[in-house]
Amino acid sequence: MNIAELRETWLGRQFDRAEFEVEAKEMLDWAEACGETDARFTDSTHPDFQAHPGFTAKYASRRTLPTDFPQLGDGRGVDGGKCVESLGPIRPGDVLGATSLIADIYEKTGRSGTMVFIVHRMRYENQRGEPVSVVDWRMIRNVG
Amino acid sequence: MVTKFEDVELGDDLPEESPDVSLVRVTKFAVAAHMLWGRFTDHEFARKEGFAGAIVPGIMSQGLLAAMIHRWAPGCRILKIDTVFRTPMLADSHPVCKGAVTDTDEANRTVEIDLTIVTDKGETSVVGTAVVQLA
């Protein structure tokens, strides 16, 4: 496995696009389950009612990786965490278009061996074409 | 409580919180997040998968930290929140959310906050950072 080759081949390649309709009830339930008390997120009648900052992290693209991406390790992954950037408010009824690409590939070596980190990035824009969120999901593959 | 950028000093600690991660609350989150998997909603099922019990979804732990930030600085805007899930956090446990201001940017009126969630066994389950814009 050559990380430089993987990066050269895969970084920045868009491999999926999906759409998601945002529902008020899910926005409310998400915020309340997280213990949110700010009315912007818990009161659907608030004039600035919007989705909680990490809300888009719940959406999954149809594919985790491109269909022809090489298998690393045993193919099973560990969730290494998520980074959510909020670029604009997400309102109920919005239809979000999301594109998926591989934003980064790097490796780290620790006590449990060598791990490859693959950063799956989803960029979201609303029905007016305004960017609203970017979610980076770090997937970890143990390659020995 | 913080109402504007000038209220914040580098090194300030956010008030610690003990969030509700009861199985009922986690299940509510799992429904909203379309993550209705046994490992999140059923202790027995999770044990069969090798966990000590049902676990809190990683993205819910991120939401717990965001809620803590909103209570610390009402009306603030979380521009970015980045969390790493280190060890599973169990549903029906008693974790503690913590935060500390590690950087300030006067020009953009933003602060950076280091975030952690510590389990009732003293393990750091989640670490992260947030960039928050204040009035």
Interface residues (C-beta under 8 A of the other chain):
Chain A: K25 E26 D29 W30 A31 E32 A33 C34 G35 E36 T37 D38 F41 H52 P53 G54 A57 K58 D79 G80 G81 K82 C83 V84 E85 S86 D136 R138
Chain B: E17 P19 D20 R25 V26 K28 F29 V31 A32 A33 H34 M35 G58 I59 M60 Q62 G63 L64 A66 A67 H70 R71 P74 G75 R77 I78 L79 K80 I81 D82 T83 V84 F85 G128
